[in-house]
Amino acid sequence: TSMLITPDLFSLHWFYLAGAPLLLSNIAYVIFAKNLLQIRLSTHPKLYRSAQLVLIILGVLLLIGLFNNHWILESARFGVGLMMSYSLIAAVYRAYEGSKVACFYLVAIVTFFVIGSIAISSSDLEGIYTIYVEHIGLLAVTAEVLLIGLVLGYQFAQIYQEKEHNLRMVEHSLQIAQHDSLTGMPNRYALDIALEKLDKNAMLIVLDMDNLKMYNDLFGHKKGDEMLQMFAQVMSTKLGSYGVLHRMGGDEFVVTSDEASFVEHIKNSISETIDAMRKSGFEDAGVSFGISFMTETGDAEKLISLADERMYQHKRRADNKLYRHKRRDDSV
C-alpha cells in the first residue's frame, strides 16, 4: 500500500498500511515493558490498567489508520509518544520501588525517550548535513536495542542465579529429609528408597544397640546421644563401600549392601566398631543384629521383616550376642 501497488492493482484507495508496522511494534513494546517490569494486576493494579488502556488506544489508532490514509502516519507518531510515555512512567515507578531491572531499563527508556521525542516532533534538523527524522528514529531504536540488550543480559544472569539458589535449597531440603539430624546417617525415608533399588544379590542387616537405655538413665541423654553418634561415625567408616548405614530411629540401625558376599566384611566392621567404642569409654557397648538375603525373600518388605526377626532372636540369646562382656563369633 505504501508503494501504491495495491491501489493500482485493485483500485483500493481506502486501505493504507504504511504506519501499521510501527503501531504494531508499539503494542508489542508496551506488552514487553509490562512483562519486563513485572507489572501484574495483583501487585500494580494502576500500572496494569494503564497498560491495558494504552493497548486499547493503540489498537483503535491502528484500526482508524488502516482505513484512513491521512491519519495512519499521525497515528503512528502519536502511538510512539504514548508507548514511550507509559514505559518511562512505569520504569520510574518500579525503579523507585527498588527493582534493579527497572533501574537498568530506566537508562534505556530515558535515552529512547529523549531521542525518540525529537524524532516524532521534528521534520528535519539543519546542520552541516541534513538530518532527516528517519535517521533520528533509527538512532533512537539502535540505542534502545543496545541498552535493552544489557538489561536482558542482567535479567538472564539474575534468573540463572535464582535457579542455582533454588537448586541448592532443594538439595539442602532433600539432604535434611533423607538424613538423621543426630547422626547424619540416611534415615528411614532414605532406607525406603534404597530398598526399592536393591537387586537380587542384595543383603540387609538390622542392628540394635545394647545398653543405650542404661547410658541414658545413668549418665543422661547427652551421653546416650554421644554413644549413637560414635557408633554411626565409626560403623559408617568401617563399612566403606561395602554397605550403607541407615538410622531407623532410637537405637536401631540398618545396613544395606548390594552384594551378599560382603557379609563377613560387614560382620568384622561391627566387631571393630564395638571394640573402638569400648576403648573410647563405652565399656558396656554392644550390638545385636540379624541378617537376611534377597535370595531368601525376593521382596524388600519381607527382607527387613526377616532381618528384624532374627535380630530379636539374637537379642534373646544372650550367649550369642556379638559383645556381652567378651567378644564372640556370631552366626545367624
C-alpha atoms as a printed R data frame, in Angstrom:
    type eleno elety resid chain resno      x       y      z
1   ATOM     1    CA   THR     A     1  0.000   0.000  0.000
2   ATOM     2    CA   SER     A     2  2.882   2.412  0.699
3   ATOM     3    CA   MET     A     3  4.305   1.850 -2.791
4   ATOM     4    CA   LEU     A     4  0.813   2.218 -4.322
5   ATOM     5    CA   ILE     A     5  0.930  -1.327 -5.704
6   ATOM     6    CA   THR     A     6 -2.325  -2.343 -4.033
7   ATOM     7    CA   PRO     A     7 -4.197   0.802 -5.129
8   ATOM     8    CA   ASP     A     8 -3.015   0.398 -8.732
9   ATOM     9    CA   LEU     A     9 -3.777  -3.327 -8.979
10  ATOM    10    CA   PHE     A    10 -7.026  -3.470 -7.038
11  ATOM    11    CA   SER     A    11 -8.162   0.159 -7.060
12  ATOM    12    CA   LEU     A    12 -8.139   0.192 -3.259
13  ATOM    13    CA   HIS     A    13 -7.562   3.726 -2.116
14  ATOM    14    CA   TRP     A    14 -9.159   3.395  1.307
15  ATOM    15    CA   PHE     A    15 -6.731   0.859  2.797
16  ATOM    16    CA   TYR     A    16 -3.297   2.111  3.896
17  ATOM    17    CA   LEU     A    17 -0.674   0.148  5.871
18  ATOM    18    CA   ALA     A    18  2.340   2.451  5.873
19  ATOM    19    CA   GLY     A    19  2.238   3.158  9.615
20  ATOM    20    CA   ALA     A    20  0.710  -0.145 10.721
21  ATOM    21    CA   PRO     A    21  4.028  -1.929 11.487
22  ATOM    22    CA   LEU     A    22  5.033   0.944 13.751
23  ATOM    23    CA   LEU     A    23  1.740   0.814 15.647
24  ATOM    24    CA   LEU     A    24  2.012  -2.957 15.961
25  ATOM    25    CA   SER     A    25  5.558  -2.595 17.285
26  ATOM    26    CA   ASN     A    26  4.265  -0.056 19.820
27  ATOM    27    CA   ILE     A    27  1.685  -2.573 21.031
28  ATOM    28    CA   ALA     A    28  4.351  -5.275 21.290
29  ATOM    29    CA   TYR     A    29  6.687  -2.902 23.143
30  ATOM    30    CA   VAL     A    30  4.092  -1.979 25.772
31  ATOM    31    CA   ILE     A    31  3.478  -5.680 26.421
32  ATOM    32    CA   PHE     A    32  7.249  -6.250 26.608
33  ATOM    33    CA   ALA     A    33  7.781  -3.373 29.067
34  ATOM    34    CA   LYS     A    34  4.873  -4.546 31.233
35  ATOM    35    CA   ASN     A    35  6.314  -8.048 31.478
36  ATOM    36    CA   LEU     A    36  9.919  -6.879 31.899
37  ATOM    37    CA   LEU     A    37  8.937  -4.655 34.818
38  ATOM    38    CA   GLN     A    38  6.760  -7.438 36.271
39  ATOM    39    CA   ILE     A    39  3.620  -5.344 36.324
40  ATOM    40    CA   ARG     A    40  0.757  -7.564 37.478
41  ATOM    41    CA   LEU     A    41 -2.852  -6.768 38.287
42  ATOM    42    CA   SER     A    42 -2.392  -8.150 41.799
43  ATOM    43    CA   THR     A    43  0.722  -6.096 42.607
44  ATOM    44    CA   HIS     A    44  0.441  -2.939 40.490
45  ATOM    45    CA   PRO     A    45 -3.234  -2.515 39.546
46  ATOM    46    CA   LYS     A    46 -2.928   1.110 38.380
47  ATOM    47    CA   LEU     A    47  0.071   0.489 36.128
48  ATOM    48    CA   TYR     A    48 -1.518  -2.710 34.838
49  ATOM    49    CA   ARG     A    49 -4.800  -0.998 33.956
50  ATOM    50    CA   SER     A    50 -2.879   1.901 32.418
51  ATOM    51    CA   ALA     A    51 -1.081  -0.581 30.169
52  ATOM    52    CA   GLN     A    52 -4.424  -2.085 29.150
53  ATOM    53    CA   LEU     A    53 -5.746   1.395 28.332
54  ATOM    54    CA   VAL     A    54 -2.651   2.223 26.267
55  ATOM    55    CA   LEU     A    55 -3.043  -1.027 24.337
56  ATOM    56    CA   ILE     A    56 -6.695  -0.262 23.628
57  ATOM    57    CA   ILE     A    57 -5.835   3.242 22.381
58  ATOM    58    CA   LEU     A    58 -3.072   1.871 20.149
59  ATOM    59    CA   GLY     A    59 -5.467  -0.736 18.783
60  ATOM    60    CA   VAL     A    60 -8.068   1.934 17.987
61  ATOM    61    CA   LEU     A    61 -5.415   4.087 16.295
62  ATOM    62    CA   LEU     A    62 -4.384   1.096 14.203
63  ATOM    63    CA   LEU     A    63 -7.955   0.438 13.073
64  ATOM    64    CA   ILE     A    64 -8.557   4.103 12.250
65  ATOM    65    CA   GLY     A    65 -5.290   4.361 10.354
66  ATOM    66    CA   LEU     A    66 -5.968   1.260  8.264
67  ATOM    67    CA   PHE     A    67 -8.994   2.872  6.684
68  ATOM    68    CA   ASN     A    68 -7.844   6.471  6.638
69  ATOM    69    CA   ASN     A    69 -4.556   7.070  4.900
70  ATOM    70    CA   HIS     A    70 -4.492  10.645  6.099
71  ATOM    71    CA   TRP     A    71 -4.361   9.506  9.718
72  ATOM    72    CA   ILE     A    72 -2.090   6.446  9.706
73  ATOM    73    CA   LEU     A    73  1.251   8.268  9.943
74  ATOM    74    CA   GLU     A    74 -0.010  10.700 12.558
75  ATOM    75    CA   SER     A    75 -1.493   7.768 14.459
76  ATOM    76    CA   ALA     A    76  1.897   6.050 14.357
77  ATOM    77    CA   ARG     A    77  3.606   9.212 15.606
78  ATOM    78    CA   PHE     A    78  1.106   9.559 18.459
79  ATOM    79    CA   GLY     A    79  1.438   5.834 19.237
80  ATOM    80    CA   VAL     A    80  5.211   6.142 19.651
81  ATOM    81    CA   GLY     A    81  4.770   9.014 22.080
82  ATOM    82    CA   LEU     A    82  2.130   7.137 24.057
83  ATOM    83    CA   MET     A    83  4.269   3.994 24.218
84  ATOM    84    CA   MET     A    84  7.380   5.887 25.343
85  ATOM    85    CA   SER     A    85  5.457   7.855 27.971
86  ATOM    86    CA   TYR     A    86  3.887   4.777 29.533
87  ATOM    87    CA   SER     A    87  7.187   2.852 29.541
88  ATOM    88    CA   LEU     A    88  9.030   5.782 31.132
89  ATOM    89    CA   ILE     A    89  6.422   6.259 33.876
90  ATOM    90    CA   ALA     A    90  6.321   2.527 34.631
91  ATOM    91    CA   ALA     A    91 10.137   2.336 34.752
92  ATOM    92    CA   VAL     A    92 10.392   5.309 37.127
93  ATOM    93    CA   TYR     A    93  7.746   3.828 39.434
94  ATOM    94    CA   ARG     A    94  9.323   0.359 39.541
95  ATOM    95    CA   ALA     A    95 12.825   1.808 39.972
96  ATOM    96    CA   TYR     A    96 11.525   3.850 42.909
97  ATOM    97    CA   GLU     A    97 10.260   0.578 44.418
98  ATOM    98    CA   GLY     A    98 13.800  -0.793 44.244
99  ATOM    99    CA   SER     A    99 13.681  -3.065 41.197
100 ATOM   100    CA   LYS     A   100 17.227  -3.412 39.816
101 ATOM   101    CA   VAL     A   101 15.928  -4.452 36.408
102 ATOM   102    CA   ALA     A   102 13.791  -1.302 36.332
103 ATOM   103    CA   CYS     A   103 16.827   0.837 37.224
104 ATOM   104    CA   PHE     A   104 18.789  -0.530 34.276
105 ATOM   105    CA   TYR     A   105 15.772  -0.304 31.999
106 ATOM   106    CA   LEU     A   106 15.233   3.317 33.055
107 ATOM   107    CA   VAL     A   107 18.561   4.240 31.448
108 ATOM   108    CA   ALA     A   108 17.426   2.625 28.198
109 ATOM   109    CA   ILE     A   109 13.967   4.187 28.122
110 ATOM   110    CA   VAL     A   110 15.231   7.682 29.044
111 ATOM   111    CA   THR     A   111 17.695   7.520 26.150
112 ATOM   112    CA   PHE     A   112 14.968   6.280 23.828
113 ATOM   113    CA   PHE     A   113 12.503   8.873 25.121
114 ATOM   114    CA   VAL     A   114 14.847  11.820 24.528
115 ATOM   115    CA   ILE     A   115 15.930  10.795 21.031
116 ATOM   116    CA   GLY     A   116 12.501   9.448 20.119
117 ATOM   117    CA   SER     A   117 10.793  12.670 21.214
118 ATOM   118    CA   ILE     A   118 12.983  14.589 18.791
119 ATOM   119    CA   ALA     A   119 12.156  12.100 16.053
120 ATOM   120    CA   ILE     A   120  8.373  12.398 16.420
121 ATOM   121    CA   SER     A   121  8.286  16.168 16.954
122 ATOM   122    CA   SER     A   122 10.610  17.359 14.142
123 ATOM   123    CA   SER     A   123 10.585  17.034 10.391
124 ATOM   124    CA   ASP     A   124 14.329  17.669  9.926
125 ATOM   125    CA   LEU     A   125 17.303  19.355 11.542
126 ATOM   126    CA   GLU     A   126 19.668  21.577  9.608
127 ATOM   127    CA   GLY     A   127 23.397  21.436 10.213
128 ATOM   128    CA   ILE     A   128 26.431  20.574  8.210
129 ATOM   129    CA   TYR     A   129 24.299  17.794  6.761
130 ATOM   130    CA   THR     A   130 20.558  17.461  6.696
131 ATOM   131    CA   ILE     A   131 19.482  15.015  9.381
132 ATOM   132    CA   TYR     A   132 16.145  13.536  8.479
133 ATOM   133    CA   VAL     A   133 13.631  12.481 11.080
134 ATOM   134    CA   GLU     A   134 14.018   8.848  9.976
135 ATOM   135    CA   HIS     A   135 17.707   8.991 10.892
136 ATOM   136    CA   ILE     A   136 16.857  10.188 14.378
137 ATOM   137    CA   GLY     A   137 14.292   7.419 14.711
138 ATOM   138    CA   LEU     A   138 16.847   4.811 13.710
139 ATOM   139    CA   LEU     A   139 19.324   6.248 16.211
140 ATOM   140    CA   ALA     A   140 16.702   6.059 18.961
141 ATOM   141    CA   VAL     A   141 15.850   2.463 18.135
142 ATOM   142    CA   THR     A   142 19.522   1.456 17.922
143 ATOM   143    CA   ALA     A   143 20.345   2.987 21.294
144 ATOM   144    CA   GLU     A   144 17.259   1.391 22.824
145 ATOM   145    CA   VAL     A   145 18.079  -2.057 21.460
146 ATOM   146    CA   LEU     A   146 21.666  -1.927 22.731
147 ATOM   147    CA   LEU     A   147 20.664  -0.778 26.202
148 ATOM   148    CA   ILE     A   148 17.782  -3.232 26.490
149 ATOM   149    CA   GLY     A   149 20.212  -5.961 25.469
150 ATOM   150    CA   LEU     A   150 22.235  -5.107 28.567
151 ATOM   151    CA   VAL     A   151 19.067  -5.098 30.682
152 ATOM   152    CA   LEU     A   152 18.052  -8.514 29.397
153 ATOM   153    CA   GLY     A   153 21.582  -9.811 29.945
154 ATOM   154    CA   TYR     A   154 21.386  -8.719 33.567
155 ATOM   155    CA   GLN     A   155 17.935 -10.262 33.931
156 ATOM   156    CA   PHE     A   156 19.079 -13.587 32.453
157 ATOM   157    CA   ALA     A   157 22.048 -13.608 34.843
158 ATOM   158    CA   GLN     A   158 19.674 -12.901 37.723
159 ATOM   159    CA   ILE     A   159 17.358 -15.713 36.638
160 ATOM   160    CA   TYR     A   160 20.325 -18.099 36.435
161 ATOM   161    CA   GLN     A   161 21.482 -17.115 39.930
162 ATOM   162    CA   GLU     A   162 17.966 -17.604 41.300
163 ATOM   163    CA   LYS     A   163 17.762 -21.005 39.622
164 ATOM   164    CA   GLU     A   164 21.091 -22.066 41.120
165 ATOM   165    CA   HIS     A   165 19.987 -20.814 44.542
166 ATOM   166    CA   ASN     A   166 16.719 -22.734 44.279
167 ATOM   167    CA   LEU     A   167 18.581 -25.886 43.248
168 ATOM   168    CA   ARG     A   168 20.856 -25.565 46.270
169 ATOM   169    CA   MET     A   169 17.831 -25.071 48.503
170 ATOM   170    CA   VAL     A   170 16.150 -28.158 47.037
171 ATOM   171    CA   GLU     A   171 19.314 -30.208 47.521
172 ATOM   172    CA   HIS     A   172 19.604 -28.942 51.092
173 ATOM   173    CA   SER     A   173 15.954 -29.783 51.786
174 ATOM   174    CA   LEU     A   174 16.443 -33.235 50.275
175 ATOM   175    CA   GLN     A   175 19.530 -33.728 52.439
176 ATOM   176    CA   ILE     A   176 17.537 -32.823 55.546
177 ATOM   177    CA   ALA     A   177 14.593 -35.004 54.516
178 ATOM   178    CA   GLN     A   178 16.752 -38.088 53.939
179 ATOM   179    CA   HIS     A   179 19.234 -37.843 56.818
180 ATOM   180    CA   ASP     A   180 19.014 -38.248 60.562
181 ATOM   181    CA   SER     A   181 19.708 -34.962 62.346
182 ATOM   182    CA   LEU     A   182 21.598 -36.559 65.266
183 ATOM   183    CA   THR     A   183 23.962 -38.946 63.485
184 ATOM   184    CA   GLY     A   184 23.953 -37.537 59.956
185 ATOM   185    CA   MET     A   185 23.190 -41.008 58.601
186 ATOM   186    CA   PRO     A   186 20.500 -41.726 55.979
187 ATOM   187    CA   ASN     A   187 17.135 -42.086 57.733
188 ATOM   188    CA   ARG     A   188 14.066 -44.317 57.356
189 ATOM   189    CA   TYR     A   189 12.855 -42.379 54.330
190 ATOM   190    CA   ALA     A   190 16.220 -42.868 52.610
191 ATOM   191    CA   LEU     A   191 16.099 -46.558 53.559
192 ATOM   192    CA   ASP     A   192 12.714 -46.959 51.869
193 ATOM   193    CA   ILE     A   193 14.202 -45.510 48.684
194 ATOM   194    CA   ALA     A   194 17.261 -47.778 48.966
195 ATOM   195    CA   LEU     A   195 15.070 -50.865 49.436
196 ATOM   196    CA   GLU     A   196 13.315 -50.162 46.139
197 ATOM   197    CA   LYS     A   197 16.681 -50.237 44.351
198 ATOM   198    CA   LEU     A   198 18.103 -53.440 45.850
199 ATOM   199    CA   ASP     A   199 18.880 -56.161 43.331
200 ATOM   200    CA   LYS     A   200 18.629 -59.938 43.688
201 ATOM   201    CA   ASN     A   201 22.125 -60.278 45.237
202 ATOM   202    CA   ALA     A   202 21.499 -57.737 47.998
203 ATOM   203    CA   MET     A   203 21.523 -58.285 51.730
204 ATOM   204    CA   LEU     A   204 20.294 -56.372 54.754
205 ATOM   205    CA   ILE     A   205 21.354 -56.260 58.403
206 ATOM   206    CA   VAL     A   206 19.226 -54.867 61.222
207 ATOM   207    CA   LEU     A   207 21.325 -53.738 64.203
208 ATOM   208    CA   ASP     A   208 20.057 -52.887 67.676
209 ATOM   209    CA   MET     A   209 22.459 -51.236 70.122
210 ATOM   210    CA   ASP     A   210 22.624 -52.797 73.570
211 ATOM   211    CA   ASN     A   211 22.614 -50.788 76.788
212 ATOM   212    CA   LEU     A   212 21.692 -47.430 75.238
213 ATOM   213    CA   LYS     A   213 18.900 -47.047 77.789
214 ATOM   214    CA   MET     A   214 21.358 -47.746 80.590
215 ATOM   215    CA   TYR     A   215 23.641 -44.923 79.433
216 ATOM   216    CA   ASN     A   216 20.650 -42.588 79.131
217 ATOM   217    CA   ASP     A   217 19.432 -43.457 82.626
218 ATOM   218    CA   LEU     A   218 22.826 -43.337 84.361
219 ATOM   219    CA   PHE     A   219 24.579 -40.505 82.516
220 ATOM   220    CA   GLY     A   220 21.794 -38.575 80.801
221 ATOM   221    CA   HIS     A   221 20.602 -38.397 77.218
222 ATOM   222    CA   LYS     A   222 23.638 -36.393 76.155
223 ATOM   223    CA   LYS     A   223 25.826 -39.426 76.837
224 ATOM   224    CA   GLY     A   224 23.361 -41.636 75.003
225 ATOM   225    CA   ASP     A   225 23.460 -39.287 72.021
226 ATOM   226    CA   GLU     A   226 27.257 -39.408 72.047
227 ATOM   227    CA   MET     A   227 27.055 -43.197 72.015
228 ATOM   228    CA   LEU     A   228 24.751 -43.161 68.978
229 ATOM   229    CA   GLN     A   229 26.909 -40.611 67.170
230 ATOM   230    CA   MET     A   230 30.107 -42.545 67.770
231 ATOM   231    CA   PHE     A   231 28.577 -45.818 66.643
232 ATOM   232    CA   ALA     A   232 27.241 -44.219 63.449
233 ATOM   233    CA   GLN     A   233 30.511 -42.463 62.640
234 ATOM   234    CA   VAL     A   234 32.803 -45.445 63.272
235 ATOM   235    CA   MET     A   235 30.493 -48.021 61.713
236 ATOM   236    CA   SER     A   236 29.982 -45.948 58.571
237 ATOM   237    CA   THR     A   237 33.749 -45.523 58.212
238 ATOM   238    CA   LYS     A   238 34.398 -49.235 58.709
239 ATOM   239    CA   LEU     A   239 31.761 -50.172 56.141
240 ATOM   240    CA   GLY     A   240 33.288 -48.041 53.420
241 ATOM   241    CA   SER     A   241 31.886 -49.006 50.039
242 ATOM   242    CA   TYR     A   242 30.687 -52.403 51.269
243 ATOM   243    CA   GLY     A   243 27.392 -51.091 52.613
244 ATOM   244    CA   VAL     A   244 25.323 -48.095 53.679
245 ATOM   245    CA   LEU     A   245 24.337 -47.464 57.290
246 ATOM   246    CA   HIS     A   246 20.844 -46.069 57.975
247 ATOM   247    CA   ARG     A   247 19.354 -44.993 61.280
248 ATOM   248    CA   MET     A   248 15.826 -46.317 61.706
249 ATOM   249    CA   GLY     A   249 15.251 -44.436 64.951
250 ATOM   250    CA   GLY     A   250 16.070 -44.891 68.618
251 ATOM   251    CA   ASP     A   251 18.834 -47.472 68.980
252 ATOM   252    CA   GLU     A   252 18.092 -49.295 65.721
253 ATOM   253    CA   PHE     A   253 20.197 -49.127 62.563
254 ATOM   254    CA   VAL     A   254 20.065 -50.906 59.205
255 ATOM   255    CA   VAL     A   255 22.873 -51.755 56.805
256 ATOM   256    CA   THR     A   256 22.079 -52.355 53.143
257 ATOM   257    CA   SER     A   257 24.581 -53.939 50.786
258 ATOM   258    CA   ASP     A   258 24.370 -54.784 47.095
259 ATOM   259    CA   GLU     A   259 26.386 -57.979 47.480
260 ATOM   260    CA   ALA     A   260 25.675 -60.876 49.833
261 ATOM   261    CA   SER     A   261 29.349 -61.812 49.570
262 ATOM   262    CA   PHE     A   262 30.203 -58.773 51.707
263 ATOM   263    CA   VAL     A   263 28.601 -60.334 54.770
264 ATOM   264    CA   GLU     A   264 31.876 -61.289 56.508
265 ATOM   265    CA   HIS     A   265 33.379 -57.859 55.943
266 ATOM   266    CA   ILE     A   266 30.277 -56.249 57.450
267 ATOM   267    CA   LYS     A   267 30.371 -58.585 60.461
268 ATOM   268    CA   ASN     A   268 34.007 -57.637 61.020
269 ATOM   269    CA   SER     A   269 33.058 -53.973 60.728
270 ATOM   270    CA   ILE     A   270 30.501 -54.438 63.510
271 ATOM   271    CA   SER     A   271 33.094 -56.116 65.739
272 ATOM   272    CA   GLU     A   272 35.705 -53.431 65.081
273 ATOM   273    CA   THR     A   273 33.158 -50.690 65.759
274 ATOM   274    CA   ILE     A   274 32.235 -52.142 69.157
275 ATOM   275    CA   ASP     A   275 35.937 -52.561 70.001
276 ATOM   276    CA   ALA     A   276 36.554 -48.905 69.194
277 ATOM   277    CA   MET     A   277 33.587 -47.781 71.290
278 ATOM   278    CA   ARG     A   278 34.670 -49.808 74.310
279 ATOM   279    CA   LYS     A   279 38.155 -48.333 74.104
280 ATOM   280    CA   SER     A   280 36.633 -44.835 73.995
281 ATOM   281    CA   GLY     A   281 34.706 -45.099 77.255
282 ATOM   282    CA   PHE     A   282 31.586 -47.036 76.305
283 ATOM   283    CA   GLU     A   283 32.655 -50.243 78.071
284 ATOM   284    CA   ASP     A   284 29.163 -51.754 78.026
285 ATOM   285    CA   ALA     A   285 28.515 -51.092 74.356
286 ATOM   286    CA   GLY     A   286 27.137 -53.989 72.377
287 ATOM   287    CA   VAL     A   287 25.073 -54.819 69.303
288 ATOM   288    CA   SER     A   288 22.513 -57.453 68.440
289 ATOM   289    CA   PHE     A   289 21.890 -57.980 64.743
290 ATOM   290    CA   GLY     A   290 20.017 -60.080 62.226
291 ATOM   291    CA   ILE     A   291 20.851 -60.735 58.592
292 ATOM   292    CA   SER     A   292 18.582 -61.518 55.648
293 ATOM   293    CA   PHE     A   293 19.289 -62.016 51.957
294 ATOM   294    CA   MET     A   294 17.231 -61.052 48.936
295 ATOM   295    CA   THR     A   295 17.647 -64.594 47.624
296 ATOM   296    CA   GLU     A   296 15.638 -65.771 50.650
297 ATOM   297    CA   THR     A   297 12.677 -63.445 50.217
298 ATOM   298    CA   GLY     A   298 12.728 -61.760 46.817
299 ATOM   299    CA   ASP     A   299 10.820 -58.915 48.429
300 ATOM   300    CA   ALA     A   300 12.147 -55.790 50.169
301 ATOM   301    CA   GLU     A   301  9.443 -55.687 52.867
302 ATOM   302    CA   LYS     A   302  9.970 -59.328 53.766
303 ATOM   303    CA   LEU     A   303 13.721 -58.731 53.712
304 ATOM   304    CA   ILE     A   304 13.603 -56.213 56.550
305 ATOM   305    CA   SER     A   305 10.984 -58.206 58.490
306 ATOM   306    CA   LEU     A   306 13.130 -61.328 58.376
307 ATOM   307    CA   ALA     A   307 16.271 -59.462 59.463
308 ATOM   308    CA   ASP     A   308 14.321 -57.799 62.277
309 ATOM   309    CA   GLU     A   309 13.011 -61.145 63.494
310 ATOM   310    CA   ARG     A   310 16.497 -62.636 63.506
311 ATOM   311    CA   MET     A   311 17.854 -59.619 65.347
312 ATOM   312    CA   TYR     A   312 15.333 -60.171 68.171
313 ATOM   313    CA   GLN     A   313 16.220 -63.855 68.271
314 ATOM   314    CA   HIS     A   314 19.828 -62.813 68.587
315 ATOM   315    CA   LYS     A   315 18.995 -60.388 71.386
316 ATOM   316    CA   ARG     A   316 17.094 -63.072 73.302
317 ATOM   317    CA   ARG     A   317 20.048 -65.407 73.100
318 ATOM   318    CA   ALA     A   318 22.336 -63.554 75.474
319 ATOM   319    CA   ASP     A   319 25.086 -66.074 74.967
320 ATOM   320    CA   ASN     A   320 25.105 -65.403 71.206
321 ATOM   321    CA   LYS     A   321 25.304 -61.608 71.368
322 ATOM   322    CA   LEU     A   322 28.254 -60.210 69.488
323 ATOM   323    CA   TYR     A   323 29.630 -58.427 72.565
324 ATOM   324    CA   ARG     A   324 28.490 -59.153 76.052
325 ATOM   325    CA   HIS     A   325 31.481 -58.751 78.313
326 ATOM   326    CA   LYS     A   326 33.685 -60.550 75.799
327 ATOM   327    CA   ARG     A   327 33.930 -60.966 72.060
328 ATOM   328    CA   ARG     A   328 32.276 -63.955 70.471
329 ATOM   329    CA   ASP     A   329 31.758 -65.186 66.955
330 ATOM   330    CA   ASP     A   330 28.195 -64.866 65.746
331 ATOM   331    CA   SER     A   331 26.173 -66.671 63.130
332 ATOM   332    CA   VAL     A   332 22.570 -66.102 62.178
